Amino acid sequence: MDLFNKCLRESPKTVIEPPRIEGARLAPVEAYPAFMNGYPVWIVRPQITVYKRDVAELVADARLRDLFGLKDGDKVEIELRDP
């Protein structure tokens, strides 16, 4: 995971600012374009999170678990891409 985090630090990112909601504690999210098993995704890193840096959150326009038949603990290939 150290190599993964190093690669993210050296990659271009998009910073998404949160909406202002009174009483809510929201922070920016860093998003990195990538491919998972060849499918376009974004690696997202909220600046406020309950996860350690050994967890990668991915978002896509499809439900990745269904698309690839994934379950917790499955290994996938992630490749960073140009934005």
N, C-alpha and C positions, 0 to 999 in steps of 0.2 A: 504494500500500500504506500510505502514511502516513495517509490518511483512514480506511482500514479499521482500522488500529491505534488511531487516535483514537476511533473509534466503539466499539471493544471496551472501551477504558479507561472509557468513559462508560456502558457497559451493565451490567445486573445479571449476576452470575456465580454459579456454584456451585463451591465448592472441594472437590475430592475428595482426601481424605487417603490416602496409600498404606498398604498393609499393612506391618507390621514383619517383615522377613525378615533374619535374621542374615547379615551379609556383603554384603547388597545395598545399593546406593546408589539409593534411591527418593525421589521428591519429590512434593509435591502437584501436582494437575492442575487448572487453571482451565477450566471448561466454560461456554459461552455458547449459549443456545438460538437456533436460526436456521432458515431455510428455504434449501434449495438447489434452484433451479429449481422452487420451490413445494413441495418435499418436506421434512418435518421432519428436522432434523439437529442435531448439537451441534458447535460449533467448540471444539476442545480445544487448550489451551496448557500442556504440561508445563513445570514450573518448571526442570527439567533436560532439555535437548534438544540434538540435534546440528543442528537447523534454525535458520536466521536468522529474524527477524521478518517476512520476506517470503514465508513459507510458512504456509499455513493447513491444519491437519489437521482433517478432518471425520469424525465417526462417526455411524452411523445403524443402524436395525434391518434394513437391506437393503444389499446390495453395490452401492454407487452407480455404480461403473464399468459393471456389468451393466445396472442399471436405466435408465441414460441413454446407454449405449453410449460411455462416455468413454475417452479415451486420454491419456497424459501430454501436457501442454501445452494441452489443451482449456480453453476459457473457460466458466465457469458463473456464474450469478447467485446471490449470497448476500444474504439479507435477515435482519437480526437480528429476533428476536421476543421478546415478553414471556414470562417463564418460567411 
